[in-house]
Amino acid sequence: LRLLKTARGQIDGIIKMGEEDRYCIDILVQVQAIQAALNGFNKTLLSEHIHSCVVKDIQEGNVECVDELCETIKKLMK
């Protein structure tokens, strides 16, 4: 959640920068920072999902969760 709060704060900052008609490059740098924060969040969430939900499903015999995980990873890697 810390990473999401960081991204939210950065988005608020970009909105303010737009309202102040700030230099485009400065805004682009901030957008990249948001993308990095969201990527970090995705990595953490995916790892937690694998270690909890996927492991539990496999232990219960639900191996279809691996296909779901693979599809999700494909979407994230676009």
RORO-532583 format. One line per 10 residues: for each residue x, y, z negated of N, C-alpha, C. Coordinates in nm, 4 decimals, padded with zeros to 6 digits, always signed. Layout:
residues N
X:Y:Z:X:Y:Z:X:Y:Z ~ ...
end
This chain:
residues 78
+00.0822:-00.1202:+00.0000:+00.0000:+00.0000:+00.0000:+00.0862:+00.1260:+00.0000 ~ +00.2055:+00.1145:-00.0575:+00.2951:+00.2295:-00.0577:+00.3275:+00.2736:+00.0852 ~ +00.3510:+00.1764:+00.1731:+00.3828:+00.2096:+00.3124:+00.2645:+00.2754:+00.3826 ~ +00.1431:+00.2299:+00.3515:+00.0243:+00.2912:+00.4110:+00.0042:+00.4336:+00.3599 ~ +00.0287:+00.4535:+00.2321:+00.0169:+00.5890:+00.1768:+00.1209:+00.6816:+00.2377 ~ +00.2402:+00.6273:+00.2616:+00.3445:+00.7055:+00.3280:+00.2993:+00.7459:+00.4680 ~ +00.2450:+00.6497:+00.5424:+00.1975:+00.6791:+00.6781:+00.0855:+00.7814:+00.6744 ~ -00.0058:+00.7681:+00.5786:-00.1164:+00.8638:+00.5679:-00.0630:+01.0044:+00.5426 ~ +00.0354:+01.0168:+00.4543:+00.0952:+01.1471:+00.4279:+00.1628:+01.2042:+00.5516 ~ +00.2273:+01.1170:+00.6275:+00.2938:+01.1622:+00.7501:+00.1915:+01.2059:+00.8541
+00.0798:+01.1356:+00.8629:-00.0253:+01.1758:+00.9567:-00.0799:+01.3127:+00.9195 ~ -00.1033:+01.3331:+00.7902:-00.1488:+01.4654:+00.7450:-00.0476:+01.5727:+00.7837 ~ +00.0811:+01.5394:+00.7718:+00.1857:+01.6341:+00.8095:+00.1840:+01.6652:+00.9584 ~ +00.1584:+01.5645:+01.0407:+00.1518:+01.5859:+01.1853:+00.0317:+01.6731:+01.2206 ~ -00.0792:+01.6501:+01.1551:-00.1972:+01.7345:+01.1795:-00.1636:+01.8799:+01.1484 ~ -00.0971:+01.9020:+01.0359:-00.0580:+02.0377:+00.9983:+00.0393:+02.0957:+01.1006 ~ +00.1339:+02.0125:+01.1461:+00.2298:+02.0592:+01.2466:+00.1575:+02.1009:+01.3748 ~ +00.0557:+02.0236:+01.4136:-00.0210:+02.0579:+01.5322:-00.0963:+02.1885:+01.5152 ~ -00.1520:+02.2069:+01.3970:-00.2248:+02.3308:+01.3681:-00.1316:+02.4514:+01.3678 ~ -00.0073:+02.4278:+01.3319:+00.0925:+02.5360:+01.3282:+00.1647:+02.5519:+01.4615
+00.1244:+02.4710:+01.5619:+00.1845:+02.4765:+01.6949:+00.3359:+02.4567:+01.6889 ~ +00.3777:+02.3534:+01.6137:+00.5196:+02.3237:+01.5967:+00.5775:+02.2629:+01.7241 ~ +00.7070:+02.2597:+01.7307:+00.7834:+02.2095:+01.8451:+00.7498:+02.0616:+01.8683 ~ +00.7216:+02.0277:+01.9940:+00.6760:+01.8929:+02.0302:+00.7719:+01.7833:+01.9848 ~ +00.9012:+01.8066:+02.0000:+01.0000:+01.7060:+01.9624:+00.9919:+01.6763:+01.8134 ~ +00.9713:+01.7801:+01.7328:+00.9579:+01.7592:+01.5882:+00.8371:+01.6698:+01.5574 ~ +00.7288:+01.6897:+01.6289:+00.6088:+01.6079:+01.6103:+00.6360:+01.4643:+01.6543 ~ +00.7036:+01.4469:+01.7671:+00.7365:+01.3124:+01.8152:+00.8228:+01.2357:+01.7148 ~ +00.9151:+01.3039:+01.6525:+01.0000:+01.2399:+01.5507:+00.9136:+01.1915:+01.4339 ~ +00.8163:+01.2722:+01.3957:+00.7277:+01.2330:+01.2863:+00.6380:+01.1156:+01.3264
+00.5939:+01.1129:+01.4509:+00.5131:+01.0007:+01.4996:+00.5951:+00.8720:+01.4922 ~ +00.7222:+00.8791:+01.5293:+00.8094:+00.7619:+01.5207:+00.8227:+00.7153:+01.3761 ~ +00.8298:+00.8084:+01.2840:+00.8392:+00.7719:+01.1418:+00.7131:+00.6983:+01.0969 ~ +00.5985:+00.7414:+01.1454:+00.4724:+00.6737:+01.1126:+00.4724:+00.5324:+01.1700 ~ +00.5157:+00.5198:+01.2929:+00.5207:+00.3869:+01.3545:+00.6126:+00.2945:+01.2762 ~ +00.7247:+00.3468:+01.2285:+00.8174:+00.2658:+01.1493:+00.7520:+00.2233:+01.0175 ~ +00.6801:+00.3151:+00.9539:+00.6125:+00.2811:+00.8284:+00.5066:+00.1738:+00.8511 ~ +00.4298:+00.1857:+00.9596:+00.3269:+00.0857:+00.9891:+00.3888:-00.0479:+01.0273 ~ +00.4984:-00.0457:+01.0997:+00.5687:-00.1711:+01.1324:+00.6188:-00.2388:+01.0052 ~ +00.6695:-00.1600:+00.9129:+00.7135:-00.2154:+00.7860:+00.5982:-00.2776:+00.7094
+00.4843:-00.2104:+00.7114:+00.3648:-00.2646:+00.6464:+00.3234:-00.3960:+00.7116 ~ +00.3218:-00.3988:+00.8452:+00.2843:-00.5217:+00.9168:+00.3773:-00.6371:+00.8814 ~ +00.5067:-00.6121:+00.8751:+00.6026:-00.7178:+00.8407:+00.5755:-00.7723:+00.7016 ~ +00.5522:-00.6824:+00.6073:+00.5256:-00.7240:+00.4697:+00.3954:-00.8029:+00.4610 ~ +00.2902:-00.7524:+00.5233:+00.1605:-00.8188:+00.5189:+00.1659:-00.9550:+00.5872 ~ +00.2326:-00.9635:+00.7014:+00.2447:-01.0898:+00.7724:+00.3200:-01.1926:+00.6884 ~ +00.4268:-01.1504:+00.6245:+00.5034:-01.2404:+00.5386:+00.4171:-01.2899:+00.4227 ~ +00.3440:-01.2006:+00.3596:+00.2556:-01.2395:+00.2504:+00.1472:-01.3359:+00.2991 ~ +00.0943:-01.3108:+00.4171:-00.0090:-01.3975:+00.4750:+00.0463:-01.5385:+00.4966 ~ +00.1656:-01.5460:+00.5520:+00.2272:-01.6771:+00.5784:+00.2504:-01.7512:+00.4467
+00.3069:-01.6822:+00.3488:+00.3407:-01.7464:+00.2219:+00.2188:-01.7830:+00.1380 ~ +00.1068:-01.7187:+00.1620:-00.0115:-01.7498:+00.0806:-00.1179:-01.8213:+00.1640 ~ -00.1832:-01.7501:+00.2510:-00.2968:-01.8045:+00.3255:-00.2586:-01.9222:+00.4152 ~ -00.1528:-01.9062:+00.4927:-00.1142:-02.0115:+00.5877:-00.0690:-02.1370:+00.5127 ~ +00.0135:-02.1201:+00.4116:+00.0587:-02.2353:+00.3337:-00.0609:-02.3074:+00.2722 ~ -00.1527:-02.2313:+00.2136:-00.2722:-02.2908:+00.1522:-00.3536:-02.3683:+00.2548 ~ -00.3764:-02.3068:+00.3712:-00.4545:-02.3734:+00.4760:-00.3882:-02.5031:+00.5215 ~ -00.2587:-02.4995:+00.5415:-00.1874:-02.6202:+00.5852:-00.1959:-02.7284:+00.4780 ~ -00.1792:-02.6902:+00.3523:-00.1893:-02.7881:+00.2433:-00.3280:-02.8507:+00.2377 ~ -00.4292:-02.7745:+00.2794:-00.5667:-02.8253:+00.2792:-00.6017:-02.8969:+00.4096
-00.5044:-02.9095:+00.4999:-00.5258:-02.9819:+00.6242:-00.5757:-02.8978:+00.7398 ~ -00.5849:-02.7691:+00.7211:-00.6324:-02.6790:+00.8263:-00.5138:-02.6272:+00.9074 ~ -00.4675:-02.7094:+01.0010:-00.3511:-02.6701:+01.0812:-00.3873:-02.5730:+01.1939 ~ -00.5178:-02.5486:+01.2151:-00.5594:-02.4509:+01.3165:-00.5107:-02.3106:+01.2805 ~ -00.4806:-02.2905:+01.1525:-00.4325:-02.1587:+01.1098:-00.3005:-02.1242:+01.1790 ~ -00.2239:-02.2242:+01.2202:-00.0978:-02.1985:+01.2890:-00.1247:-02.1358:+01.4258 ~ -00.2279:-02.1848:+01.4961:-00.2649:-02.1248:+01.6246:-00.3081:-01.9800:+01.6049 ~ -00.3872:-01.9566:+01.5009:-00.4320:-01.8200:+01.4711:-00.3125:-01.7297:+01.4419 ~ -00.2182:-01.7811:+01.3656:-00.0977:-01.7053:+01.3329:-00.0181:-01.6732:+01.4590 ~ -00.0022:-01.7709:+01.5457:+00.0721:-01.7491:+01.6710:+00.0048:-01.6431:+01.7576
-00.1267:-01.6469:+01.7674:-00.2004:-01.5465:+01.8451:-00.1827:-01.4073:+01.7839 ~ -00.1860:-01.4014:+01.6516:-00.1681:-01.2730:+01.5846:-00.0290:-01.2178:+01.6105 ~ +00.0717:-01.3028:+01.6033:+00.2093:-01.2583:+01.6299:+00.2224:-01.2078:+01.7729 ~ +00.1592:-01.2760:+01.8684:+00.1619:-01.2307:+02.0080:+00.1027:-01.0914:+02.0203 ~ -00.0089:-01.0663:+01.9520:-00.0731:-00.9342:+01.9569:+00.0162:-00.8277:+01.8952 ~ +00.0825:-00.8612:+01.7862:+00.1689:-00.7652:+01.7191:+00.2924:-00.7315:+01.8016 ~ +00.3337:-00.8236:+01.8882:+00.4558:-00.8043:+01.9656:+00.4335:-00.7345:+02.0991 ~ +00.3114:-00.6924:+02.1264:+00.2830:-00.6234:+02.2534:+00.3570:-00.4937:+02.2614
end
